[in-house]
Amino acid sequence: MPPLDQGFYEQVLRRIKLMILVLGLAGGVAIGIWKGLRFGTGFLIGASASYLSFWRWQRLVESIGSTPVKRSPWMLALRFVVLLSVGYVIIKLTGADQGAALAGLLVPAGAVTLEILYELTQWNTNQNSS
C-alpha cells in the first residue's frame, strides 16, 4: 500500500468537520421540532462542544513531532475544569436538556462513521475502475 499524502488527511479532516457541523445543526433542528426548544438547544450545545473538542484533538495530534512546547499539566487540568464549568453554566442558564447535550457530544462519532463509509465507497469505486 503506497503512503498517503498530507492532502488526503487534510481532505478527510475537512469532511469530518463539515459533517460534524451538518449533523449538529440538522440534529438540533430535528430534535427541537420533535421534542421542543429545550432539547434542540441542549443538542446544539453538546454538538458545539464536541466540535471544539475535535478541533483541539486535531491540534494536539498535529503538534506531535513538532518542536516540543513545555506545558504544565496543571494548565491542562485547569482548562478541563474551566470547560466543564462553562458547559454547566451554559446548560443551567439556557435551561437546555442535559441528556440532549450528552447526545450532541456523540456527533463526531457519527461524522467519523460517515467518513469511513464514504472512503469505503470511494475505495470500492477506485478498485472497480482500475
C-alpha positions as CSV (number, residue, x, y, z in Angstrom):
1,M,0.0,0.0,0.0
2,P,1.5,3.3,-1.0
3,P,2.0,6.0,1.6
4,L,-0.8,8.6,1.7
5,D,0.0,12.2,1.2
6,Q,-0.8,15.1,3.5
7,G,-3.5,16.3,1.2
8,F,-5.5,13.2,1.8
9,Y,-5.5,13.7,5.5
10,E,-6.5,17.4,5.2
11,Q,-9.4,16.4,2.9
12,V,-10.6,13.8,5.5
13,L,-10.4,16.2,8.4
14,R,-12.2,18.9,6.3
15,R,-15.0,16.5,5.5
16,I,-15.3,15.3,9.1
17,K,-15.5,18.8,10.5
18,L,-18.1,19.7,7.9
19,M,-20.1,16.6,8.8
20,I,-19.9,17.5,12.5
21,L,-21.4,20.9,11.7
22,V,-24.1,19.5,9.4
23,L,-25.1,16.6,11.8
24,G,-25.1,19.0,14.7
25,L,-27.3,21.6,13.1
26,A,-29.6,19.1,11.5
27,G,-29.9,17.1,14.7
28,G,-30.5,20.2,16.7
29,V,-33.3,21.3,14.4
30,A,-34.8,17.9,14.2
31,I,-34.8,17.3,17.9
32,G,-36.0,20.8,18.5
33,I,-39.0,20.2,16.2
34,W,-39.7,16.8,17.7
35,K,-39.2,17.4,21.4
36,G,-39.0,21.1,21.9
37,L,-36.6,24.0,22.1
38,R,-35.0,22.8,25.4
39,F,-33.9,19.6,23.7
40,G,-32.8,21.2,20.5
41,T,-30.7,23.8,22.4
42,G,-29.2,21.0,24.5
43,F,-28.2,19.0,21.4
44,L,-26.7,22.1,19.8
45,I,-24.7,22.9,22.9
46,G,-23.4,19.3,23.0
47,A,-22.6,19.3,19.3
48,S,-20.8,22.6,19.6
49,A,-18.7,21.3,22.5
50,S,-17.9,18.2,20.5
51,Y,-16.8,20.2,17.5
52,L,-14.4,22.2,19.8
53,S,-13.1,19.0,21.3
54,F,-12.5,17.5,17.9
55,W,-10.6,20.7,16.8
56,R,-8.5,20.6,20.0
57,W,-7.6,16.9,19.4
58,Q,-6.7,17.7,15.9
59,R,-4.3,20.4,17.1
60,L,-2.8,18.1,19.6
61,V,-2.1,15.4,17.0
62,E,-0.6,17.9,14.6
63,S,1.7,19.2,17.4
64,I,3.2,15.7,17.9
65,G,6.6,15.5,16.2
66,S,7.0,19.3,16.0
67,T,9.1,21.4,18.4
68,P,8.1,20.4,21.9
69,V,6.5,23.0,24.0
70,K,6.8,22.7,27.7
71,R,3.3,22.9,29.2
72,S,2.3,22.4,32.8
73,P,-0.1,19.5,33.5
74,W,-1.9,21.9,35.9
75,M,-2.8,24.1,33.0
76,L,-4.4,21.2,31.2
77,A,-6.3,20.3,34.4
78,L,-7.4,24.0,34.7
79,R,-8.6,24.1,31.1
80,F,-10.6,21.0,31.7
81,V,-12.2,22.4,34.9
82,V,-13.0,25.7,33.1
83,L,-14.5,23.9,30.1
84,L,-16.7,21.8,32.4
85,S,-17.7,24.8,34.4
86,V,-18.6,26.9,31.4
87,G,-20.7,24.0,29.9
88,Y,-22.5,23.5,33.2
89,V,-23.3,27.3,33.5
90,I,-24.5,27.4,29.8
91,I,-26.8,24.4,30.3
92,K,-28.2,25.8,33.6
93,L,-28.7,29.3,32.2
94,T,-30.3,28.3,29.0
95,G,-32.4,25.6,30.6
96,A,-31.2,23.1,27.9
97,D,-31.8,19.4,28.4
98,Q,-28.7,17.7,29.8
99,G,-29.5,14.4,28.1
100,A,-29.8,16.1,24.7
101,A,-26.5,17.8,25.4
102,L,-24.9,14.5,26.1
103,A,-26.3,13.1,22.9
104,G,-24.8,16.1,21.0
105,L,-21.4,15.0,22.3
106,L,-21.7,11.9,20.1
107,V,-21.9,13.8,16.9
108,P,-18.2,13.3,15.9
109,A,-18.7,9.6,16.2
110,G,-21.4,9.8,13.6
111,A,-19.3,12.0,11.4
112,V,-16.3,9.7,11.5
113,T,-18.6,6.7,10.7
114,L,-19.9,8.6,7.7
115,E,-16.4,9.4,6.6
116,I,-15.4,5.7,6.9
117,L,-18.4,4.7,4.8
118,Y,-17.5,7.4,2.2
119,E,-13.9,6.2,2.0
120,L,-15.1,2.6,1.6
121,T,-17.4,3.5,-1.3
122,Q,-14.6,5.6,-2.9
123,W,-12.1,2.7,-2.5
124,N,-14.6,0.3,-4.0
125,T,-15.2,2.7,-6.9
126,N,-11.5,3.1,-7.5
127,Q,-10.8,-0.6,-7.3
128,N,-13.6,-1.4,-9.9
129,S,-12.3,1.3,-12.3
130,S,-8.7,0.1,-12.4
